[in-house]
Amino acid sequence: MKQYNLNDSYITEIPGKRALSTKDLQVYYGDNHAIFDANLIFPRFQITSLIGASGSGKSTFLRCLNRMNDKIAKVDGQILYRNVDINSDKINVYEVRQHIGMVFQRPNPFAKSIKENITFALKNAGITKKDALEERLESSLKSAALWDEVKDNLSKSALALSGGQQQRLCIARSIAMRPDILLLDEPASALDPISTSKIEDTLNDLKKDYTIIIVTHNLQQASRISDYTAFFHLGHVIEYNTTAHVFTNPKMQATEDYVSGNFG
């Protein structure tokens, strides 16, 4: 693998309102220093892609943003949401995840009906009125572009849906909680091109209401759907800029090599 100066980076200033930011974020798996001094600002109602080779730290970083690494890694530094450091020991992690939802690489619907996949967490959060549950059910499935496909079969097992439908159900399940931010870890990597296209269309529609941060190994996907892109290499954020700049006029040699296919 080519050697790059990991102390060099280009992190652009992000205009407008911020949804989330990290300050001096460090992650350790035992003695393994996995993330170094990550300082990123995520703008509201935009899609930001995190790209980089396998093992670059992008998924580790993403999982920090709603405290998914708590029991498996040591996370230092600040994660600022609404001017509150949600990396503090005093923070209620369950409440954090109500505001910052997450969709994983492989669809993970509950072994319940389509309807119950949406309403289960809502009921646990104290939403019990039938009208409110029905409204959340329909609105979230519509937002995930799934309503028309399942509205006549809401009692059907979610496990009977196709992979692409299951992933959109998982997106609907997350946004039913009305989070501010939606994190997605390679949500289309196990899907066929048609299902991938539907996921991308769904995300583009959702960004009017949600801030979206997505890890993807698919550079074409990152260039198609994201407004900003951060390139990770060996635990370092090498470059963060508008997606157009990262892909057509990168500032760092490592970034240019990666997006042009000359990396490694």
SULURPE-V914979 format. One record per residue. N is the residue number from 0. RES is the residue in one small letter. D_FIRST is the distance of its C-alpha to the first C-alpha in whole Angstrom. Layout:
n: <N:N>
res: <RES:RES>
d_first: <D_FIRST:D_FIRST>
This chain:
n: <0:1:2:3:4:5:6:7:8:9:10:11:12:13:14:15:16:17:18:19:20:21:22:23:24:25:26:27:28:29:30:31:32:33:34:35:36:37:38:39:40:41:42:43:44:45:46:47:48:49:50:51:52:53:54:55:56:57:58:59:60:61:62:63:64:65:66:67:68:69:70:71:72:73:74:75:76:77:78:79:80:81:82:83:84:85:86:87:88:89:90:91:92:93:94:95:96:97:98:99:100:101:102:103:104:105:106:107:108:109:110:111:112:113:114:115:116:117:118:119:120:121:122:123:124:125:126:127:128:129:130:131:132:133:134:135:136:137:138:139:140:141:142:143:144:145:146:147:148:149:150:151:152:153:154:155:156:157:158:159:160:161:162:163:164:165:166:167:168:169:170:171:172:173:174:175:176:177:178:179:180:181:182:183:184:185:186:187:188:189:190:191:192:193:194:195:196:197:198:199:200:201:202:203:204:205:206:207:208:209:210:211:212:213:214:215:216:217:218:219:220:221:222:223:224:225:226:227:228:229:230:231:232:233:234:235:236:237:238:239:240:241:242:243:244:245:246:247:248:249:250:251:252:253:254:255:256:257:258:259:260:261:262:263>
res: <m:k:q:y:n:l:n:d:s:y:i:t:e:i:p:g:k:r:a:l:s:t:k:d:l:q:v:y:y:g:d:n:h:a:i:f:d:a:n:l:i:f:p:r:f:q:i:t:s:l:i:g:a:s:g:s:g:k:s:t:f:l:r:c:l:n:r:m:n:d:k:i:a:k:v:d:g:q:i:l:y:r:n:v:d:i:n:s:d:k:i:n:v:y:e:v:r:q:h:i:g:m:v:f:q:r:p:n:p:f:a:k:s:i:k:e:n:i:t:f:a:l:k:n:a:g:i:t:k:k:d:a:l:e:e:r:l:e:s:s:l:k:s:a:a:l:w:d:e:v:k:d:n:l:s:k:s:a:l:a:l:s:g:g:q:q:q:r:l:c:i:a:r:s:i:a:m:r:p:d:i:l:l:l:d:e:p:a:s:a:l:d:p:i:s:t:s:k:i:e:d:t:l:n:d:l:k:k:d:y:t:i:i:i:v:t:h:n:l:q:q:a:s:r:i:s:d:y:t:a:f:f:h:l:g:h:v:i:e:y:n:t:t:a:h:v:f:t:n:p:k:m:q:a:t:e:d:y:v:s:g:n:f:g>
d_first: <0:4:6:9:13:14:17:17:19:21:24:27:30:31:35:38:38:35:35:33:31:29:29:27:26:24:23:23:23:25:23:20:19:18:19:20:23:23:25:26:29:30:33:36:36:33:30:27:24:21:17:14:11:13:13:13:17:19:21:21:22:25:26:27:29:32:32:30:28:31:32:28:27:28:28:29:30:32:32:35:37:40:40:40:37:36:34:37:39:42:41:42:39:41:42:38:37:41:39:36:35:32:32:29:27:29:33:35:39:41:44:46:48:46:49:48:44:45:48:47:45:48:51:49:48:52:53:55:58:58:58:55:53:54:52:49:49:49:48:44:44:45:43:40:42:43:47:48:46:48:51:53:51:50:52:49:47:43:42:43:42:39:35:35:38:38:35:37:39:37:36:40:41:38:40:44:43:43:40:39:35:33:30:28:25:24:28:28:25:27:30:31:31:34:34:31:33:35:33:32:35:36:34:35:39:38:36:40:41:38:34:31:28:26:22:21:18:20:19:23:25:23:24:28:29:28:29:26:23:20:17:15:12:11:15:16:18:16:19:22:24:26:25:26:24:21:21:23:23:20:20:16:14:11:14:15:11:12:15:15:13:10:8:4>
